[in-house]
Amino acid sequence: MKNIVIVGGGAGGLELATFLGNKLGRKQQANVVLIDRNQTHLWKPLLHEVATGVLDAETDAVSFRAHAHNHHFHFEQGAVTRIDRTNKYIELAPVYGLEGDMIVIARRIPYDYLVLAIGSKSNDFKTKGVAENCIFLDSPDQALRFQHRMLELFLKFAENNALSEIGEDESKQKLVEEGKVNIAIVGGGATGVELSAELFNAAQHLSSYGYGKIDPGHLKVTLIEAGGRLLPALPERISNSVQKELEELGVIVKTNTMITEATPNGLTTKDGQEISADLMVWAAGVRISSVTQQFDGLELNRINQIHIKNTLQTTVDDSIFAIGDCAFLLQSDGTPVPPRGQAANQMATLCGQNIVAMFDNKPLKDFTYRDKGSLVSLSKFTALGNITTGKKSSMTIEGRLARVAYISLYRLHQQKLHGCFKTGLIILIGRLNRFIRPSLKLY
Ligand SMILES: Cc1cc2nc3c(=O)[nH]c(=O)nc-3n(C[C@H](O)[C@H](O)[C@H](O)COP(=O)(O)OP(=O)(O)OC[C@H]3O[C@@H](n4cnc5c(N)ncnc54)[C@H](O)[C@@H]3O)c2cc1C
């Protein structure tokens, strides 16, 4: 039986493993193996909601082991460290437990077909102090770290207020600088924009959960973008509307502002300006893990993306495919397929069909990216963006309709993983949880 190994159980990889497990694994036509360094999957575009506590990562996460059991594939935990193309195996790093003890040794996993779907991470462009002082929002762990730090800051803020009310010398006890919760976010793309708005929503909820009286005036959020406008991938009119909405909420938007250093107390800009902050998030740029340099000569671009052909096979090895953010494919107009959820979903679908075609000795199909539009959600306040209506036309939508379109990408992903019935139940449970659980995760 042939081994199909998929590395990375994210937006693209998990959909693919589910499809191939159901299609080939169930009838024992292939042994489908999914590998991920983590034990659970969470839809990355929701990470800003995990970061503010609006979403409980544990409730929404999909367990790889349980999902593999239900969809006829195998799951192996571990981070890929190397590929040997001659002998057709990949190497996985050992897995360590919470106490630092090794619980699974380094292994070799043989493959006949290999799919690389290891995603991307933020790019700090080696800016001084960023890795040490800023939080990235690339994984649920990082989002949870942000959430804990944010709750600590709000607690300090509440403590500050309590002390000043009982007449303690505020200047001695000042736990929060400037008497405000001061958060800076670098990167005016979807993550930075959505996180900024979500913070104001979280602040409103925290007020009612015993964190003292917090109004938007007590929260200072600075959103910093090196380019001339927010959301450069969206039409200018949408960027302008988003900036206006954010500023109305109270966000300080700084465009054309390049960060050159991060320190424990804040950020320094290229023109020497200091932006103080108690908590900093780096949500700019995209790069791929340098592990791809250990992938036995696969062709890479300067951010370590793997060059692929239209069939999604790598340019140097037909038995290896790459999909999602880690794949580099130029479209007919000369622009690369963007690193986005919908591109990963579409690639997963075609990759599954092409692998099945290989099993049936049928020709492989070429990938064409269909941009269905881009939407951003400004928390409960509004959502806006554009949806594609024709080959060269798009329509701007806003408000409730935009919110529905925004969430539909996630619902489509859930449907591909769980089917329609189970997705319906998940939606229902989500609604019920709104009554049962607090609106914010508070620990
Ligand atoms: C905060 C945030 C918000 C976003 N919002 C949007 C949005 O609104 N709309 C949109 O279209 N896109 C959005 N994106 C982008 C979107 O999430 C990605 O394009 C999409 O997840 C890419 O899918 P993927 O399968 O390539 O990789 P991922 O979903 O990133 O999955 C990669 C998987 O590979 C695993 N992995 C990584 N390295 C290794 C290794 N060495 N060994 C084993 N496993 C490994 C990871 O654990 C992960 O499970 C957002 C991204 C972020 C971070």
PDBQT file of the ligand as one rigid body, heavy atoms in Angstrom, charges set to zero:
ROOT
HETATM    1  C1  LIG A 501      -3.765  36.053  12.926  1.00  0.00    +0.000 C 
HETATM    2  C2  LIG A 501      -4.013  35.654  11.492  1.00  0.00    +0.000 A 
HETATM    3  C3  LIG A 501      -5.176  36.083  10.828  1.00  0.00    +0.000 A 
HETATM    4  C4  LIG A 501      -5.426  35.709   9.509  1.00  0.00    +0.000 A 
HETATM    5  N1  LIG A 501      -6.579  36.127   8.896  1.00  0.00    +0.000 NA
HETATM    6  C5  LIG A 501      -6.864  35.708   7.645  1.00  0.00    +0.000 A 
HETATM    7  C6  LIG A 501      -8.084  36.084   7.018  1.00  0.00    +0.000 A 
HETATM    8  O1  LIG A 501      -8.893  36.819   7.593  1.00  0.00    +0.000 OA
HETATM    9  N2  LIG A 501      -8.325  35.611   5.760  1.00  0.00    +0.000 N 
HETATM   10  C7  LIG A 501      -7.450  34.784   5.098  1.00  0.00    +0.000 A 
HETATM   11  O2  LIG A 501      -7.738  34.368   3.966  1.00  0.00    +0.000 OA
HETATM   12  N3  LIG A 501      -6.296  34.422   5.671  1.00  0.00    +0.000 NA
HETATM   13  C8  LIG A 501      -5.965  34.865   6.917  1.00  0.00    +0.000 A 
HETATM   14  N4  LIG A 501      -4.781  34.496   7.512  1.00  0.00    +0.000 N 
HETATM   15  C9  LIG A 501      -3.864  33.655   6.745  1.00  0.00    +0.000 C 
HETATM   16  C10 LIG A 501      -4.310  32.187   6.826  1.00  0.00    +0.000 C 
HETATM   17  O3  LIG A 501      -4.480  31.813   8.170  1.00  0.00    +0.000 OA
HETATM   18  C11 LIG A 501      -3.227  31.335   6.172  1.00  0.00    +0.000 C 
HETATM   19  O4  LIG A 501      -3.088  31.743   4.842  1.00  0.00    +0.000 OA
HETATM   20  C12 LIG A 501      -3.611  29.867   6.196  1.00  0.00    +0.000 C 
HETATM   21  O5  LIG A 501      -3.788  29.394   7.517  1.00  0.00    +0.000 OA
HETATM   22  C13 LIG A 501      -2.512  29.058   5.516  1.00  0.00    +0.000 C 
HETATM   23  O6  LIG A 501      -2.827  27.716   5.583  1.00  0.00    +0.000 OA
HETATM   24  P1  LIG A 501      -1.668  26.637   5.531  1.00  0.00    +0.000 P 
HETATM   25  O7  LIG A 501      -2.349  25.300   5.517  1.00  0.00    +0.000 OA
HETATM   26  O8  LIG A 501      -0.712  26.954   4.458  1.00  0.00    +0.000 OA
HETATM   27  O9  LIG A 501      -0.852  26.813   6.880  1.00  0.00    +0.000 OA
HETATM   28  P2  LIG A 501      -1.344  26.892   8.417  1.00  0.00    +0.000 P 
HETATM   29  O10 LIG A 501      -2.811  27.018   8.533  1.00  0.00    +0.000 OA
HETATM   30  O11 LIG A 501      -0.484  27.928   9.035  1.00  0.00    +0.000 OA
HETATM   31  O12 LIG A 501      -0.903  25.480   8.971  1.00  0.00    +0.000 OA
HETATM   32  C14 LIG A 501       0.424  25.064   9.029  1.00  0.00    +0.000 C 
HETATM   33  C15 LIG A 501       0.507  23.843   9.931  1.00  0.00    +0.000 C 
HETATM   34  O13 LIG A 501       1.811  23.294   9.810  1.00  0.00    +0.000 OA
HETATM   35  C16 LIG A 501       2.306  22.942  11.085  1.00  0.00    +0.000 C 
HETATM   36  N5  LIG A 501       3.769  23.008  11.003  1.00  0.00    +0.000 N 
HETATM   37  C17 LIG A 501       4.539  24.100  10.798  1.00  0.00    +0.000 A 
HETATM   38  N6  LIG A 501       5.837  23.749  10.737  1.00  0.00    +0.000 NA
HETATM   39  C18 LIG A 501       5.885  22.410  10.912  1.00  0.00    +0.000 A 
HETATM   40  C19 LIG A 501       6.937  21.460  10.932  1.00  0.00    +0.000 A 
HETATM   41  N7  LIG A 501       8.231  21.818  10.785  1.00  0.00    +0.000 N 
HETATM   42  N8  LIG A 501       6.623  20.166  11.143  1.00  0.00    +0.000 NA
HETATM   43  C20 LIG A 501       5.342  19.766  11.318  1.00  0.00    +0.000 A 
HETATM   44  N9  LIG A 501       4.300  20.630  11.276  1.00  0.00    +0.000 NA
HETATM   45  C21 LIG A 501       4.572  21.927  11.076  1.00  0.00    +0.000 A 
HETATM   46  C22 LIG A 501       1.692  23.986  12.023  1.00  0.00    +0.000 C 
HETATM   47  O14 LIG A 501       1.626  23.504  13.346  1.00  0.00    +0.000 OA
HETATM   48  C23 LIG A 501       0.300  24.179  11.396  1.00  0.00    +0.000 C 
HETATM   49  O15 LIG A 501      -0.650  23.277  11.952  1.00  0.00    +0.000 OA
HETATM   50  C24 LIG A 501      -4.498  34.884   8.827  1.00  0.00    +0.000 A 
HETATM   51  C25 LIG A 501      -3.336  34.455   9.476  1.00  0.00    +0.000 A 
HETATM   52  C26 LIG A 501      -3.089  34.837  10.793  1.00  0.00    +0.000 A 
HETATM   53  C27 LIG A 501      -1.813  34.361  11.483  1.00  0.00    +0.000 C 
ENDROOT
TORSDOF 0
